[in-house]
Amino acid sequence: MDRVELDLAALRELDVDLLKPNLLLLTTSSLLLLFGYAISAANWARIVSDLGGPQIPRTDAVRLFMIANLGRYIPGKVWQITGLAALAKGRGVPPGTAVGAAVLGQGIALVVAAGLGIGSYASISPTGHVGLIAGVLIGCVLILVAIPVSFRAGAELWLRLRGTAPIEALDPISGLRWLILYLFNWIVYALAFWIMVVSFSSNASLIPVATAFPAAYVLGYLMIFAPAGLGVREGFLIAFLAPHLGVGPSGVIAIIARMWTTLIEVVPASVFWLQHTTTKRVGESAVQ
């Protein structure tokens, strides 16, 4: 992080044209990001079903998942999952299944995101050893997820580490399927981020810029004290993007990325929450 050195001098040298986005590309990236959120919700619903839970319609899954995501903005990593379990209970999903699906999906998503971001990790390591070590570890995890026996053992260990009881209905073969689903999910996220960056800076290269997003997300997630990785994610994003965009532009992009992801997530989730509370209130009034 010492290599970032984002200061006022770098900000003063910024080209003001960077703050004038291509609205068509920015809109496209926003819609693609929203689509990525919907895919995450559908993946969770699929895992619920694979674990023996009920089939959740995709529209319901999106509403539940995005409302629960509001909990990510509270310090700690439990509120999102706790909220999802409470909301899913109203759809007939046992709390243990809802939580287990969220925790397993979360674990696989982190591994996939780390795998996509391996090049970014190597880029901030002077010797490249960090990237090599991370690559070996991530590769091992990916292989273990794809092997039924090791996947079941690893999934049960992950559930215990997250304070969740093991799930009897866990199908060892599901690991590879979930891996593919979250790989597609993160490719969508990465492409959405790249298009957003291109809307501000047309010379952004696809691979290094796109993969910086999942790499920074993982490191931000690991910092439990930071709500939604606030500050930490931006710091690493600047470090990953600086060699390609410059320090000043990378700092601006990091700030814009935070506002972009937050707005695209929080605004629809707030609408869904208002609808949920209104429907619940009307239902309670009818019962009385």
C-alpha positions as CSV (number, residue, x, y, z in Angstrom):
1,M,0.0,0.0,0.0
2,D,3.0,2.3,0.4
3,R,3.4,2.3,-3.3
4,V,0.1,4.1,-3.9
5,E,1.1,7.5,-2.6
6,L,-2.1,9.2,-3.5
7,D,-1.7,12.9,-2.6
8,L,-3.1,16.2,-3.4
9,A,-0.5,16.9,-6.0
10,A,-1.6,13.9,-8.0
11,L,-5.2,14.9,-7.7
12,R,-4.5,18.4,-8.9
13,E,-2.8,17.0,-12.0
14,L,-5.9,15.1,-13.0
15,D,-7.5,15.7,-16.4
16,V,-11.0,17.1,-15.7
17,D,-12.3,15.1,-18.7
18,L,-12.0,12.1,-16.5
19,L,-15.0,13.4,-14.6
20,K,-17.1,13.5,-17.7
21,P,-18.2,9.9,-18.4
22,N,-19.7,8.4,-21.5
23,L,-23.3,8.1,-20.2
24,L,-24.2,5.3,-22.6
25,L,-21.3,3.2,-21.3
26,L,-21.9,4.1,-17.7
27,T,-25.6,3.1,-18.0
28,T,-24.5,-0.2,-19.7
29,S,-22.1,-0.9,-16.9
30,S,-24.7,-0.1,-14.3
31,L,-27.3,-2.5,-15.9
32,L,-24.6,-5.2,-16.1
33,L,-23.7,-4.7,-12.5
34,L,-27.4,-5.0,-11.5
35,F,-27.6,-8.2,-13.6
36,G,-24.6,-9.5,-11.7
37,Y,-26.5,-8.9,-8.4
38,A,-29.4,-10.8,-9.8
39,I,-27.1,-13.7,-10.8
40,S,-25.8,-13.8,-7.2
41,A,-29.3,-14.1,-5.9
42,A,-30.2,-16.8,-8.4
43,N,-27.0,-18.7,-7.4
44,W,-28.1,-18.6,-3.7
45,A,-31.5,-19.8,-4.6
46,R,-30.0,-22.7,-6.6
47,I,-27.8,-23.7,-3.6
48,V,-30.9,-23.6,-1.4
49,S,-32.6,-26.0,-3.7
50,D,-29.5,-28.2,-4.0
51,L,-29.4,-28.4,-0.2
52,G,-33.0,-29.8,-0.1
53,G,-34.8,-26.5,0.4
54,P,-37.8,-25.3,-1.6
55,Q,-37.6,-23.8,-5.1
56,I,-37.5,-20.0,-4.8
57,P,-38.8,-18.1,-7.8
58,R,-36.0,-15.9,-9.2
59,T,-37.8,-12.7,-8.7
60,D,-38.4,-13.5,-5.0
61,A,-34.8,-14.6,-4.7
62,V,-33.6,-11.3,-6.1
63,R,-35.8,-9.3,-3.7
64,L,-34.7,-11.3,-0.6
65,F,-31.1,-11.4,-1.5
66,M,-30.8,-7.7,-2.2
67,I,-32.7,-6.6,0.9
68,A,-30.4,-8.8,3.0
69,N,-27.4,-7.2,1.2
70,L,-28.2,-4.0,3.1
71,G,-26.7,-5.8,6.1
72,R,-23.3,-5.7,4.4
73,Y,-23.1,-2.0,5.3
74,I,-23.1,-2.7,9.0
75,P,-19.7,-3.6,10.6
76,G,-19.3,-7.4,10.8
77,K,-20.0,-10.1,8.3
78,V,-23.0,-11.7,9.9
79,W,-25.9,-9.3,9.4
80,Q,-26.3,-10.0,5.7
81,I,-26.6,-13.7,6.3
82,T,-28.8,-13.3,9.4
83,G,-31.1,-11.1,7.5
84,L,-31.3,-13.5,4.6
85,A,-32.2,-16.3,6.9
86,A,-35.0,-14.3,8.5
87,L,-36.4,-13.1,5.2
88,A,-36.2,-16.6,3.6
89,K,-38.1,-18.1,6.5
90,G,-41.2,-16.4,5.2
91,R,-40.7,-18.3,1.9
92,G,-40.6,-21.7,3.7
93,V,-36.8,-22.0,3.7
94,P,-35.4,-23.5,7.0
95,P,-33.0,-21.0,8.6
96,G,-30.2,-23.5,8.6
97,T,-30.6,-24.1,4.9
98,A,-30.8,-20.4,4.1
99,V,-27.7,-19.7,6.1
100,G,-25.8,-22.7,4.9
101,A,-26.5,-21.8,1.2
102,A,-25.3,-18.2,1.8
103,V,-22.2,-19.3,3.6
104,L,-21.2,-21.9,1.0
105,G,-22.0,-19.5,-1.9
106,Q,-20.0,-16.8,-0.1
107,G,-17.0,-19.1,0.3
108,I,-17.0,-20.3,-3.4
109,A,-17.5,-16.7,-4.6
110,L,-14.5,-15.5,-2.7
111,V,-12.3,-18.3,-4.1
112,V,-13.4,-17.6,-7.6
113,A,-12.9,-13.8,-7.2
114,A,-9.4,-14.4,-5.7
115,G,-8.6,-16.7,-8.7
116,L,-9.7,-14.0,-11.2
117,G,-7.6,-11.4,-9.3
118,I,-4.4,-13.5,-9.1
119,G,-2.7,-11.2,-11.7
120,S,-3.4,-8.1,-9.6
121,Y,-1.9,-9.7,-6.5
122,A,1.3,-10.5,-8.4
123,S,1.4,-6.9,-9.7
124,I,1.9,-5.3,-6.3
125,S,4.5,-7.9,-5.2
126,P,8.1,-6.7,-6.0
127,T,9.4,-10.2,-6.3
128,G,6.2,-11.9,-7.6
129,H,6.3,-14.3,-4.7
130,V,3.0,-13.1,-3.3
131,G,1.2,-13.8,-6.6
132,L,2.9,-17.2,-6.9
133,I,2.0,-18.3,-3.4
134,A,-1.6,-17.0,-3.8
135,G,-1.9,-18.7,-7.2
136,V,-0.8,-22.1,-5.8
137,L,-3.2,-21.8,-2.8
138,I,-6.1,-20.7,-5.0
139,G,-5.4,-23.4,-7.5
140,C,-5.4,-26.1,-4.8
141,V,-8.7,-24.8,-3.4
142,L,-10.3,-24.8,-6.9
143,I,-9.2,-28.4,-7.4
144,L,-10.5,-29.5,-4.0
145,V,-13.9,-27.9,-4.7
146,A,-14.1,-29.8,-8.0
147,I,-13.4,-33.2,-6.3
148,P,-16.6,-34.5,-4.6
149,V,-14.9,-36.1,-1.5
150,S,-12.6,-33.1,-0.7
151,F,-15.4,-30.6,-1.5
152,R,-17.7,-32.1,1.2
153,A,-14.9,-32.1,3.8
154,G,-13.9,-28.6,2.9
155,A,-17.5,-27.3,2.9
156,E,-18.2,-28.8,6.3
157,L,-15.0,-27.2,7.6
158,W,-16.0,-23.8,6.1
159,L,-19.4,-24.1,7.7
160,R,-18.0,-24.8,11.1
161,L,-15.5,-21.9,10.8
162,R,-18.5,-19.6,10.1
163,G,-20.4,-21.0,13.0
164,T,-22.9,-22.8,10.9
165,A,-24.0,-26.4,11.5
166,P,-23.1,-29.0,8.9
167,I,-25.8,-29.7,6.3
168,E,-26.8,-33.4,5.9
169,A,-28.2,-32.8,2.4
170,L,-24.9,-31.5,1.0
171,D,-24.3,-33.1,-2.4
172,P,-20.5,-33.4,-3.0
173,I,-21.0,-33.2,-6.8
174,S,-22.6,-29.7,-6.4
175,G,-19.3,-28.1,-5.8
176,L,-18.2,-28.0,-9.4
177,R,-21.6,-26.7,-10.5
178,W,-21.5,-23.9,-8.0
179,L,-18.0,-23.1,-9.0
180,I,-19.1,-22.6,-12.6
181,L,-22.1,-20.5,-11.6
182,Y,-20.0,-18.1,-9.5
183,L,-17.3,-17.9,-12.2
184,F,-19.9,-16.6,-14.6
185,N,-21.2,-14.3,-11.9
186,W,-17.7,-12.8,-11.3
187,I,-17.0,-12.4,-15.0
188,V,-20.1,-10.3,-15.3
189,Y,-19.1,-8.2,-12.3
190,A,-15.5,-7.7,-13.7
191,L,-16.9,-6.8,-17.2
192,A,-19.3,-4.3,-15.6
193,F,-16.5,-2.7,-13.7
194,W,-14.3,-2.5,-16.8
195,I,-17.0,-0.9,-18.9
196,M,-17.6,1.6,-16.0
197,V,-13.9,2.5,-16.0
198,V,-13.9,2.8,-19.8
199,S,-16.8,5.2,-19.6
200,F,-14.4,7.6,-17.7
201,S,-11.0,6.5,-19.3
202,S,-11.2,5.0,-22.8
203,N,-7.6,3.7,-22.6
204,A,-8.3,1.1,-19.9
205,S,-7.0,-2.3,-20.8
206,L,-9.5,-5.1,-20.3
207,I,-7.7,-7.8,-18.3
208,P,-5.7,-5.8,-15.8
209,V,-8.5,-3.4,-15.1
210,A,-11.3,-6.0,-15.0
211,T,-9.5,-8.4,-12.7
212,A,-8.5,-5.6,-10.3
213,F,-12.2,-5.4,-9.1
214,P,-12.5,-9.0,-7.8
215,A,-9.0,-8.9,-6.3
216,A,-9.8,-5.7,-4.3
217,Y,-13.2,-7.1,-3.3
218,V,-11.6,-10.2,-1.7
219,L,-9.1,-8.2,0.3
220,G,-11.8,-5.7,1.4
221,Y,-14.1,-8.6,2.5
222,L,-11.4,-10.1,4.6
223,M,-11.2,-6.9,6.7
224,I,-14.1,-7.7,9.1
225,F,-14.0,-4.3,10.8
226,A,-14.7,-2.5,7.5
227,P,-18.4,-2.3,6.5
228,A,-18.6,-3.7,2.9
229,G,-14.8,-3.3,2.8
230,L,-15.0,0.5,3.0
231,G,-11.6,2.1,2.6
232,V,-9.7,-1.1,2.3
233,R,-11.2,-2.1,-1.0
234,E,-10.5,1.4,-2.4
235,G,-6.9,1.4,-1.2
236,F,-6.1,-1.9,-2.9
237,L,-8.0,-0.9,-6.0
238,I,-5.8,2.1,-6.4
239,A,-2.7,-0.1,-6.0
240,F,-3.9,-2.5,-8.6
241,L,-5.0,0.2,-11.1
242,A,-2.2,2.7,-10.7
243,P,0.3,0.9,-13.0
244,H,-2.3,1.0,-15.8
245,L,-4.2,4.3,-15.2
246,G,-1.9,6.4,-13.1
247,V,-2.2,7.1,-9.4
248,G,-4.5,10.1,-9.6
249,P,-7.0,8.6,-12.1
250,S,-7.0,5.3,-10.1
251,G,-7.9,7.3,-6.9
252,V,-10.8,8.9,-8.7
253,I,-12.0,5.6,-10.2
254,A,-11.8,3.9,-6.8
255,I,-14.1,6.6,-5.3
256,I,-16.4,6.4,-8.3
257,A,-16.5,2.6,-8.1
258,R,-17.6,2.8,-4.4
259,M,-20.5,5.2,-5.2
260,W,-21.4,3.2,-8.3
261,T,-21.6,-0.2,-6.6
262,T,-23.4,1.2,-3.6
263,L,-26.0,3.1,-5.5
264,I,-26.8,0.2,-7.9
265,E,-27.1,-2.1,-4.8
266,V,-28.7,0.1,-2.2
267,V,-31.4,1.9,-4.3
268,P,-33.1,-1.2,-5.7
269,A,-32.7,-3.0,-2.3
270,S,-34.3,0.0,-0.5
271,V,-37.3,-0.1,-2.9
272,F,-37.6,-3.9,-2.3
273,W,-37.4,-3.2,1.5
274,L,-40.2,-0.6,1.3
275,Q,-42.4,-3.0,-0.7
276,H,-41.6,-5.8,1.8
277,T,-42.5,-3.7,4.8
278,T,-45.6,-2.3,3.2
279,T,-46.9,-5.7,2.2
280,K,-46.1,-7.1,5.7
281,R,-47.9,-4.2,7.3
282,V,-51.0,-4.6,5.1
283,G,-51.0,-8.3,5.8
284,E,-50.9,-7.7,9.6
285,S,-53.7,-5.2,9.4
286,A,-55.8,-7.6,7.5
287,V,-55.3,-10.3,10.1
288,Q,-56.3,-7.9,12.9
